[in-house]
Amino acid sequence: MEKILPYNEKINTTLGSFIAPNGDFLYNSPGKTHTAIASEFCNGPNYRFLCDAKYSSINSWEFFKYKNNFTGKREDIDLYMTSKLTKEQLELYKLYLQIFKYPDPADFLLYFLNYDKVETTLKTCISTTSDEPHIRLYNYYLMDWDIRWLNPMKINDNKNGYVFYQTEQSREDMKFEDEIEEIKSKVLVKDRPLFFK
């Protein structure tokens, strides 16, 4: 069974954020889009600097060598050395970048790594590919957040495309959905935090 996430009011005060599958929050910085925060997470915060060192002027290269005590060759620079992804996730991400015409790191986190995408600019919305959204986002359903349940993606077997795969709502998740609807029909929003799990 999916873990119920605690209600976190802080995510409603940012432009948006992500929730990792383990429940950790990846907050957005002021003025940054979901794509920018996901790009920094997937590529690494030093990705642009590493690209400059590897492909740009000799000055960038010399500065990189000096700053990092680097003794290798330019072609030895790993552009993703500061990525926050695991080794397996990074390999999947690189494949994703090759397959998609307009790759968006935010979509990669959502559709392939099962991160929840939290949006708060126009309305409070969480997009999720969780198998059990009513359990995972129980407290957010209670507080009338708009929850978009999406099908996750995976790279197809011959690694030249992707497919959406269908997820089915579990019986346990259906029970939680019914419980949520019952509480919402009888309890005012201001009193619903009393029913948080």
N, C-alpha and C positions, 0 to 999 in steps of 0.2 A: 504494500500500500504506500502511496505517495505521502510524503511529509507535509503537514499543514504549515504554511508560512505564517509567521507572526505579522500582524498588521503593522506597517511602518509608515507613519505620517510624513516622514522626511522625503519619501519618493514623490509625494504630491507637491513638493516645493521646488523641485528641480525641473528642467526642461524635459527630462526623461532619463531613463536609466535601463539597466538590464538586471535580471535576477538569474544567477547561475543555477544549474541543476541542483547543487548542494544547498541552495538557499541564500548564499552570499549575494550582497548587492554590489553592483558595479555602477557607481553614480556618474552622472554626466557632469562635466564642468560647465560653468556658465558660458553660454554662447556657443557651445559645441553641439553638433548634431549627433544623432545616433550613429551615423556612418563614421564620423570623426572619432568618436570614443571607441567604436568597434575596431576601426582601422588601427588606432594606437595600441589596442589590446592584442589584435591578431598579428600585425606587422612588427610591433614593438615601438617604443617611444623614440628610439634612435634610428628608425628606418630611413628617413630622409637624409640624415647625416651620413649614414652608411652608403646610401646610393650616391651621394655627392663624392664620398671618398673613393668609391669603386669606379664611377663612370665620369666624373667631372674633371675639373682642372687639377693640375699638378699641385696647386696650393692646398686644395682640399685633401688630397692624398697625403701630402707632407704633414699637414696639421693632424690628420687622423693617426699617422704613424707616431708622431711625437706625443700626442695626447694619450694614446693607448699602449705605448711601448710595443708597438706592433712590428715584428721583424719579417712577416710573410710578404707575399706578393699581393698586388691589387685583386687578382682573381680569386685569392683565398678568402676574401672578406665574405662572411655570411650575413646577408642583408637582414635576416630574421633572428640574429643573435640575441635581441632583446625582447622577442615575442613572449607573451604570457601563455601561449598555447603549449600543451604537452607535445612531445615528439610526434605522437600519432595524430593528434589534432592538426599539427602544423603540416604534416604530409597530406592530410585530407584538404586543408586550406589551399595548399599549392595546387592540388588537383582541381579544386573548385575554381581557382583563378584561371586555370587553363581552359576549363570547359565553358564557363559563362562568358557571354559577350560583354555584359556590363555587370561585373561582380560587385556586390555590395557586402562589405564585412558584417554589417548589421544583419543582413539576411542570412549570412553564413552562421552567425551565432544563434539566430532564431531557428532556422530550418534544419541545420545539421548538428548543432551541439546542444539543442534543447534549452537554450537560454530563453527566458521570458523577456519580452520587450515592453517597457513601460513608457507610455506616452501621456503627457499632461498638458500640452500646449492648448489644444482646443477642448478636449474633454479628458477625463481620466480613463485610460484604456490600457489593458495589458493583453498583448498577443502572446499566445502560448502554443506549444506543440506537445504539451504534457499529455500522457495517457489518461491522467485523472485530474482534470482541471478544477473540478468542484472541491476536491480534497485539497489539492495544492494551494489554490487561491480562495479557499473558503471564506476567510475574513474579508477579502476584497469583494467577493460576490455580495456578502452581507452589507457592505457599505456602498452598494450600487455602482461599482466600477463596471465599465463596459469590458467584458472579457471576450476576445476573439479566439476561438478554438480553431487552429490551423493544422493541416496535415504536414508532418515532417517530410524531409527529402532525404534521399541517399543517392550516391553516385552509382550508376548502373554497373553491371558486372564487367562489361568491356571497357569501362573507364573513359567513355567518350561522351557521356551525357548523364542525365539525372532523372529520377522518377520520384513522384510523390507517393508515399505509401499510406494506406488507410489505417487509421487507428479507431478502435471501437471503445465506446464508453463501458467501463466495467460496472458490474452490479453495485459494488461498493460506492463508486462515484455517483451512480444514480440515486442511491440512498442519501448521500450528502446533498445532492441537488434538490431532492424533495424536502429535506430538512431545512435547507436554505430558503426555499420558496415559502415554507410554512412560517418560518420566523419573519420573513419580510412581509408577509400578509398580515401579521398580527402586531409587529413591533415597529415603532417609529425609528427612523435612521439614528437619531440622537441617542437612543437607548440600545442600539444593536451591539455596541462594543461589549456590553455585558454578556453577549453570547459568543464572543471570540473564543477560538480554540488555539 
